[in-house]
Amino acid sequence: MSGCEIVNLVSILSCAIAKDRKTEEIELLAAILVQLGDSLATIAVNRK
């Protein structure tokens, strides 16, 4: 999968997840996913 395809997929997923959710729910999901990404990056760096 190319970089542009991944960007498009993430955008589509974001819209699908956000649909019919309250702003507070979207904010919480965003915060959780940021933390998840940061944790995965930390794990990956420590494996090198």
MODELLER restraints for C-alpha pairs under 7 A, 6 or more apart:
rsr = mdl.restraints
at = mdl.atoms
rsr.add(forms.Gaussian(group=physical.xy_distance, feature=features.Distance(at['CA:18:A'], at['CA:26:A']), mean=6.12, stdev=0.5))
